Amino acid sequence: AQRERRFGQYVSTSLSECRSLDVCRPPRGPTSCTMLAHVDAADRDKMAVYLGASQPVSGTHTAMVQALLDHGHAVVFIFLLRWRPERYGTTADSGARVLRGWVDTMLGAEESAARVRIVPLQNDHDGAAVMREHLGPDADPEVTVCYSRKYAPEKYKSRIDDEWMPLYRREFPRAMPTFLSDDQDPGSEGAGGSSAFVACLAALRDARVAAESLALAALVGGAEEPGSTEISALAGGGAEEKALTALGDFRPGHVSNESWSEYVDQLLGGANSEPFYTGAEKKRIEEEFFADARVRERLSASPSFAGGDAFWADPKAWGEFWKESLTESKDEALWARFAAEDALWRSFASDAARRRASYVGEGSSRTPYVTPVHSGVVVDCGSGHTSLMFYSTGGECGSAVRQVRRQHLTHVDGGNLPLTDVLPGASGGAFQGTTLAERLDELITQLKRVIQQAQEESPSLRYTSLYIGATGGVREKMTQGQMGDLELDQMRTGFERAFASDGASDFMAIVKFEVLSGAQEATWEHEAAEIIWDESHKFFPAAAAAADAAGELAPHVGLFSGGGKSMQLARRGSALSFPFSTFPAELEERQGAAPDAWLDPAKWDRFAEELLAKVKASAVEHELFDGCFVGTAMNHRAARYTEIDEQPITAGEAVAALRASLRQFRAQEGALYERMMRDHRPGSSYPLARITAMHTFRLATVLENLFSPDACFFFAKNGTDCTGHPIDCEWTVGAFAELARGLCH
């Protein structure tokens, strides 16, 4: 009878003020009586449990833990409920790891493991079973089930009595409910709850975005600068400091300011592929998610998809879809499918959250502050050429990169002008000067002429950054000792004097000259490929279909490019550069070779044997590469004249086609050769046939020795940017994107 009365009684517990914490480790083993020796005997059968989808975690969680322990509970169970999609982007598993570390620091690792269990749960009805497994079959403790005070009104009494409490009373008959105070309730709608914590995080994010937008506008002058009223609205009044102060109220007492700042930055920065968004932003992202054509194509094959066109417009159907996907399945293939859907959501939401970062103020009716336009020039100093790439970003297209124009530098005689021609005594070219300084001035004069012409033809854009990157040709000269720090410093000074000094007619806010490593070149080229060809299922339909059938994500696009002196191979997490040159001196006209020297069998064989030896040496160091790759630059040139470009093709198929076309190019006859030579401009000194033949041989050799025969390729020169205009897949795209991202910093 006494127990019956207690079941119906609501105990309002005023939990005391608390302490706090710092880092991570899962608890192990059941509660030890030895470890609980310091707990009063009368309290050893008192347990408390809290369950809620209240991540991201904060000091409110640690306050609750400490208060429950201080209130006499021997063991506290914290169940963080997984949500689909997560309410604010942070997963229960990630929140549990962070909270575990904080509690370990607060209590000490030994007491923490003995007295606090922190477990992510798929379903709220699993909590009692986890407690039973931990406490053992014979335990009959008093269990205090903690609820948010928002459930204290009478209208929730029947729900608690009839639905929620029976989940615990079936295992623990002495379970009873209680209500947490707002300052110790992570689920509270008050100042200490997770929703308030998220609002403070969003305020910090928005303050930083506003400040960076204004800084960007002031620095590059690419958009109309906001007036004093707009500045005050966006970044005035110390908005960032106010947000940081508000967030400080959520810092656990045992966590240092430095660790707390790092944690906040990780939440906002999408650590562990976890996007940050507010509740309102999540709703908008979810609408975009289910409206996206690629998402619809992927999800239509899901076991959880209800089917029918009505699904895509029905938020209730989406909720059922997520609920089904969240249910743990014993069918491994099905569970893998759900994991793939979750990864698809995270990827989509992360991108959307970055796009939405320009919104100022949660629920604000004011128009989002449009990212100022930044336009810049990236100069590609390649092995046999110098190309100027003009890009722009910002405005209505957001962070997308737009290619405005492309132009090559040439000597006065019409030949290509590589940067290495500025070296005194360099063969080829038509510089008038004899010293490095004189030749560099001539090169800079050409750069200024081209940039000024581009500025005049696009008066709405103001080019304010200049990045000059030297690649394989300069790297080779440095290896050979023909260029060193002295020459590079002289070039750097010359470029800065010409473009970055206050009196420069073509003033640039940023001027950089660097020699790219092979790995950096590959990384930026790969970023360009992902920017241009991110929808791999369109370019590799067979590979995408196979992945889809296996319940896997669509394959990521790798990058395989070929320059004159090197080849780059990059995938997510790795970037390689191979010194496979197509510039043998005895075949190079600029080195004095006859135009038909490459047709000499002995000379060609020496080139082929030397290249093959380098390729085979690299093959020993790597397993065969597999996957899906976009082939660009001179690799595309070889594929284009072999007529295998702009279509998916395996490495094995490509090798056979390349070998066949090479025979025509070397014999200077056949349909492929004739069609190629139609592109040769009359009177041009460019050795199209020789260069195409050499790159065809190199590509076939590398594909045959370094790649699996089943590796998939799509050879392409360019794609389209956000405006629908062509954009070349070059490292310059990745370099400009990185420069634009880091400009404010």
N, C-alpha and C positions, 0 to 999 in steps of 0.2 A: 504493500500500500504506500509506504514511504517512497519507494522508487517510482511508483506510478505518479505520485504528486510531483516528484522532481522532474519527471519527463515533461509535464505540462507547464513547468515554471520557467519563465524567462529571466535569466540572471544578467543584469546589466553590470558588466565588470568595468570598473574604472582602472585601466592598466596604467602603471606608473611610468614616470619619465625614464628615458633609456640611455643606452650607450651605443657604440657602433663598431667599425671593422676595416678589411683590405684584400684577398686574392683567391686561389682555386684548388680544389681537390675533392673528389667524391668521397662521401663517408663509407666506411667499411664495417661489416660485422654487426651483430645484434648488440643491443644495450648490455653493457657489462655491469654486474652488481658491484664489482670493485671500483669501476669508474664512477658509479653513483653513490659511493660510500659517504660523500659529503652531503648528499641530499637527505633531508629528514625522512625517517622511516615512514612517517604518516603520509608523506607526499610521494613515495616511490610508485604508487599505482595511479598517479594523476598524470594524464597526458593531455596535450592540446593539439589541435589540428586546424590548419588554415588551407583552404583551396581556392584558387582564383587565377584568372588569366590577367595578371597584374604586372607583367613585364612591360617596359624595362624596369629593373629593380632599382631601388634607391634606399636612402637612409630610413625611410618609413618601414621598409621590410625588416631592417635590423632592429629598429625601435620595437617593432612588434615581437620579434624573437626574444629580445632581452626582457621585455615586459612580461611575456608569458613565463619565462624562466623565473623571473623575480616573483611572480605570483604563485610559485610553488609547484609548477609542473616539472616532472622529472624529465620528460622527453617532449619535444615539440616537432611536429611534422608539418613541413611546408610543401604543399603540392602546387606547382606552377602548371597551369592547364595549357596545353597546346591548343592554338586556335588556327583556323584555316580560312582565309589567310590571317596571319598574325595582326592583331589590332593596330599596333604601331610599328610593325616591321621586325621587332626583336623577338627571337624565338624563346620558347620556354627553356630549351636546353642551354642556350647561351646565358639567359638570366640565371639559371640554376648554378652554372659554373662560377659566375661572378659573385653571386650571393654566398656560395659555399666558401669562397676565399675570404670574403668579408667576415663571415661568422667565425672561420678558423682564426683569423687575426683577433677578433673581439674576445673570444673565449679561450683561445689556445687550441691547437689541433686536436689534442686528446679529448678534452671535454666537449669540443664541438662535435667530434665523431660520435661520442657516446650519447649526447643529449639533443642533437638537432639533425633531423633527416630532411634533406631538400631533394625532392624528386619531381622531374617533369612527368606529367600524365597525359595520356591520350584522351581519357574519358573521366568525368567526375565520379562515376560509380566505381572506379578502380581504387579509390583512396583507401577504403576500409580494408580491402584485400592486401594492399601493400603494408598497411599497419599490422595486420594479423601475421603476415609472413615475417615481419621484423620482430614482433613481440613474442611470437611463439603460440602454439595452439591452446595453451592453458591460461594465458594471461586474461584477466578480467578487470582492466583498469577503469577508473573514471575518465571518460574522454570528454574534454571540453571542445565543442565544435564552434569555431569562431566565424561569425558572419559580419558583414559590413552593416553599419548602423542604418544604411539606407533601406535595409530589410526589416527594420524594427516596427514600422507601422502595422496596424492590425490586419490590413489587407494581405499581408504576406504570411500570417500565422498558419493558415491551413496549408500553404505550400511548404512551409518549413516542416510542419508536423507530419504531413501526409506524403511528401515527395522526397525531401532532402534528408531529414533526420533518419528515416528508415534505412537509408544506405549505410549508415554507421551502426544503428542499433541492431541490425541483423548479426553483426559481428561482436559488437560491444554494447550489451543491454544497458549499461550505466552511462551511455553517451547523453549529453545535454547541450543545448545551444547557449551561446552567449554573443554579445555584440561588442565589437571593438570601438574604441574612441577614434575620432577622425584623425588625430595626429599619429595613430599607430595602425591605421587601416589602409593598406595599399589600394584596396578597391573603393575607397571613399570618393565621393564626388566633391569633397571639400579640398582645403588647401594642401593636405598631405597626400592625396591620392595620386595614382599613376597618371590620371588624365591631367592633373595640374602640373605634374612633372613634365609631361610631354608638351604642354602649352609653354612652359618655360624654355624647353629645348627648342621649340619652334621659334620663339621670340629671339633667341640667340642666333639661330640660323638666319632669320630674316634680317636681323640687324647687321650681320656680317655680309649678307648678300647685298643689302642696300649700300653699305659703306664701300664694298668692292666695286659695285656698279658705278658709284660716283667717282671713285678713284680712277677707274678705267676711263670714264668719260673725260676726266680732267687730264689724264696722262696722254691719251691718244687723240683727243679732240675729234673722235669719229662720230659723235652725236651731239645734238644741241645740249649744252650743259644745263642742268636744272638750276632754277633760281633759288634764292635763299629760303623761300617757303617750302619748296620741294625738298631741299636738303634737310631742313628741319624735320619734315614729315618722315623722310626716309632714314636719316642717320643722326639727326640732331638730338640733343638732350642726353647724350651718353647712353643710347639704347643698348649697346652691347654690354656696358658696365652694369646697367640695370638688370639685364637678363642674367648676367653672371652672378650678381648678388642674389637674385631670386633662386637660382640654381644652387647656390651655396647652402640654402636652407635644407636641401635634400641630401647634402653630403653626410655620410656616416661619420661619426666622431673619430673613429680610429683610422680613417682614410686620409692620407695627406692631401693637401691642396693640389699638388702636382699629379698624384695618381687620379684624383677626381677629375681634373681637367683632361687628362688623357682618356679617361672613361667617357666623358661627355663628347670629346672629339671623335672617339670611335663610334659612338652612337650616331652622331651626325654624319660621319664619313662613310657609313655603310660597312663597318667592320664585319668580317665573316660573311660577306655577301648579304647582309641584312639591311634592306633599305629603311630609311627613317621617313615616316609620314605621319601626319595627324589623322584623326578619325575622318574629318571632312575630305582630306586629300586622298585617303584610302578609297572613299566612295567614288571619287572622280577617276582614280587610277583603275578601279575595278570596271567602271563603265568603259574606259578605253580598252582594257584588257579583252573584254568579251566582244568588243566591236572590231578588234584587230583581225585582219584577214588571215594572217599566219597563225594566230592563236586558234581561230575557228577551225582551220584546216587540221591542226594538231589535235585539238580536243574532240573533234568529231569522231575520232577513232577510239576514244577513251571508253572503258567499261562503265564509267560513271556518267557518261553523257546520255541525257534523257532523250535526245533526238528532237528533230523538228525545228522549223524556223522560229517558233515562238520562244524557244529556250533563250535565244540570244538577247531578247528584249525583256526578259522576266527576271528581276533580281531575286525573287523567291526561288526560282529554279536554280539560280547560281548558288544560293545558300544550300540547297539540297545537294547540288553537285559537290560543293566543298565538304559537306558533312559526310557524303559517301566516300570521298577521297581520303578523308581523315581516318576512317575506320581501319584499324589494323587488320590486314588480311593474312591468312596463313598461306595463301597462294603467292609464292615469291614473285612470279611474273607480274601479278596484279599489283603487288606492293611496289615493285620497281616502277610500274607505270605511274602510280601515285607520286612516287619520289620525283619522277621526271616532270609531272605536272607542277609539283611544288617548285622545282628548279626553274621551270618556264615562268611561273608567276614571279619568282624572286628576280630573275633577270629582267623581266618586263617592268616590274615595279621599281627596280633600282634605276633603270633608265628614265622612267617617268618621274621618279622623285628628283633626279638631277634636273630634269626639264622644269619641274615645278619649283625649283629652288629660287626662282626669281619672283615668286609671289611674296608680297610684303604684308604680313599680318594674316593670321588665321581668320577666315570668314570676312576679310575686308572687302568692301564693295568697290574700293579703288582699283583702277586698272593696274595690272601687274607692271612693274617697271621693266621696260624692254631693254635687254642687254645692249649696250652701245656697240656700234659697228666698229670692228677693228680690221684694218686692211694692211697687209704686209707683203713683202717680197722675200722669197727664198731662192737663193742662187745655188744651183747644183753644179759644182765643179767636178765633172766626171773625168773619166780616163781620156776621152777623146772629144769632149765638148764642154761648153759652159751654157747652161740654160737658166733663164730667169722665169720663175713661176710666181704669178700674182694671185693672191688669195684674199678672201674676206670672210668674216664670221660675225655673228651677232645680228641685231635687228630682228625682223620677223622670223628669220630662220633659226633663231636661237644659237646654239653652239655648233650647228652644222657648218662644215667648211665648204665654201664655194670657190671654184677656180674661175678667175676673171680672164686670164690670158696666159700665154706661154710664148717665150721668144728665145732664140739662140743668139749667142754672140758669134760673129765671124771676123776673120781677118779681112783686110782690104782686098785681098785677092779672092775672097769668097769662101775660103776654107774654114773648117771648124777651128775654134779658138779655145783649147783647154787651158786651165790655169797654169799648168806646168810649162807652157810656152813663154811665161814671163821670165823664166830662168835664162840668164845669159848663155848663149851658145846652144840653146835648145833647137833641135832640128825642126824644120817645117815652120809655117807661119810667116808673117810679113811685118813684124814689129820694126819700127825705125830706130828705136833706142837700143843701146848696147848694154846698159846696166839694169839691174833688177829694179831700181827706183824709176828709171825712165820707162821701162816696159810696163811696170805696174800702173804708172800714171796713164799710159795709153789704154790699158784695160779699164781703169776707173772711168776714163772719159767715155768709153763705150757703155759702161753700166749706167752712167748718168744720162746719156742720150736715150737709152731704152726706157729707163724709169720715167724720165720727163715726158716722153712720148705717151707712155701708158697713163700718166697722170692727166695729160691734156685730153686724152680720148675718154677718160672716165672721171670727169670733174666732180662727180658726187662722192667719189671715194678718195680718201686721203691716206696714202701709204706711209705708215709711221714706224714700221719695223723692218729691218733688213738682216736676214740671217744668211751667211755665206758658208756653205759646207763643202769641204773637199773630201773626196772619197778615194777609190782604189788607186788612181793615178798618182796622187800625192803620197798616199801610204807607201807605194812602191818606191818613189823617189827618196823618201825618208829611209826606207830599208836599205837602199843602195848608197846612202850617204850623200846624195845630191841635194837634199834639202834638210835643214835642221832648224833648231830653235831660232837662230839668227834670222834666217829667211822668213820663217813664219811670223816672228815678231814684227819684222819690217812690213810684211803684208797686213798684219792686223792693225798696226799703227796707220798705215796708208788708208785703209778702209775707214777707220774711225775718224781720221782727220778730214776725209772727203765727205762723210755723211753725218757724223755725230757732233762736229764742232758747232758752236753757236752761229758762226758766220756762214755755214754751209748752205748753198742755195737749195739743196735737196735734203734738208735736215730730217733725220730719222731719230725718233725718241729712243729707239733701241738699235744698236748695231753690234752684231756678233760675227766673228770669224773663227771657225773651228775645223779641225781635221777629225772626221767621224771615224770611229773604230768600225770594223766590219760588223760587230754585233749590234752597235747602235744603228747603223744603216739598216740592218735586217729588222730590228725592232720597229723602227719608224715605217719601213715599207709594209710590215705586217699590220701596223695600225691603219695605214692607208687602205690595205686590202679589206680589213674589217669594216672601215667606214664606208667603203664603196660596195663591197659584196657581203654584207652581213647576213643576207637571207640565203644561206647555203643550199636550202632545199630547191631553190630555183635553178641553181647552177649544177648541182649534183643530185638529180632526182632519184637515181638508183640507190646511192648511198643513204640519202635521207629516208627513202622508203624502207630500206633494210633496217635502219636504226629505229624507225617508227614501229616496224613489225616486232622488233626485239624489246620494245618499251623503253628505248633510249632516246636521249636528246639528239636533235639533228647535229651532224658533224660540224665542228668549228672549221673555219677556213684557214688553211696555212698559206704561207707566201713563199714562192720560189721565183726569184728574179735573177737576171743575168746582166751584168755590166761588161765593160770591156776587159777589166782586169780581175774581176772577182764575181762570184755568185753568192747570193744570200738565201738562206732558208730559215724561216721563222714560223713558230707556232706559239700558242699561248704558253708562256713560261719558259721558252727557249728561243735563242736566236744564234745562228751560226753563219760564218762567212768563210768561203773557200777560195783560195788564190788560184783559180782556174782562168788564166789569162788567155786572151786571143790576140795578143800583140807580140808575136815573135819578130825579132828585128829583121830576119832575112825575108819576111813576107810583107813587111810594113813599108808602104811607099814613102811615108814621112821619114823613114830611116834610110832611104836611098834605094829600096828594093824596086825592081822593075814591076810595072802593073800586072804582068802575067807570071810573076815569080811563083805565085801560089799554085799554078798549074804544073809546075815542075814536080814530078812524083817523089824525088828524093827529098826536096825541101818540105813538101807537104807531109811526107812520112815522118820527118824529124819533129815537126809540130805535133802531129797526131800521137806519136809515141811518147813525147814528153808530157803532153796533157793526160794521156791515158795512165801514165805512171803516177801522176799526182792524184788522179781520181781514185785509182786503186789503193794508194797509200791512205787516203781519207776513208775509203770503204772499210779498211781494217779497223779503224777507230770507232765505227758506228754500226749499229744494227741497221738493217734495211728500213728506210723511212716508209711509213704507210699513212693512209688517211687521204684527205682532200686538200688540194692546193690550187691556188690561182697562179698561173705562170705569166710573168710580166717582163717588161723591158725587152732585152735582146732574145730572151726565151720566146716571147710573143712573136718577135720578128721571124725567128726560125719556123715557128708553128704557122704563122700567117702564110709564108710562101710555100709551106708544105701543104697548106689548105686543111689544117686540122684545128684552127683556132675557133673561138666562139662556140665551142661544143664540148660536152663532157667526154673525156677519153681516158683510158687507162694508160699507165706507163708502158706496159707491154705493147699496146696498140700504137702508141706514139713512137716508140723506138722503131718499129717496123716501117711506119710511114716516113720517118725522118731519114732512115737509111736509104729508102727508095728515092726520096727527093735529092739526097746528097749526090747520088750517082748522076742524076741529071745536071745538077749544078756544076759538078766537077767536069762532066763531059760537055757542058755548055750546049745542051740540046734537050729536047723534050718539051711537053706541054707546060709543066710546072716552071721550067726555066724561062720559056718564052713569056708566060704570063708575068713572072717576076720582073723581067727586063722592061716590060711596058711601064713600070714605075720609075725607071731610071730617066732622070731629066737630061735631055740633050745638052751636051756641052759640060755637064757636071763632072768634076773630078772624083766624086765620091765612088769608091770601089764597091758598089752594091753587091755584085756577084761574089766577090771574095769574102766580104764580111758575112754575108748570109750563109755561105758554105761553111765558114769556120764556126759560126754559132750553131748551125745545124749539127755539125759533127760534135761539138761540145755538149749540146743538149742531149743528143742521142746517147753519148758516152756516159754522161752523168745519170740519166734516167736508168740506163741498163745496169749500172754498177752500184748506185746508192739507194735506189728505190725498189720497193716491192713491185712486181709486175701488175698487181691489182690496185696500186695507188691511183687515185683519181685526180685528173687535171682539167683545168679550164683555162686555156690560154687567151688572155685579153689585154688590150692596150689601155682601155679606159672604161669607166662606167659613167654614171650620171650623178650630179650633185643634187642638192635639195631644190634647185630651181629647174632641174631637168636638163641642164647643160652638161657637156662632157667634162669629166675630171680624170686626169691621168693618174694611174696608180704608181706613184713615185714616193721615195722616202720624204720628199719635201712636204707632202700632205701631213704626215705624222709629225714632222718638225714644226710646221706652222700650228697644228692643233695643240701641241705641247706648249709652244710659245704663247699662244692665246690663253690657254688655261692658267699659265703661271704669271701672266703679265702683271696682275695686281700685286703679286707677292715679290 
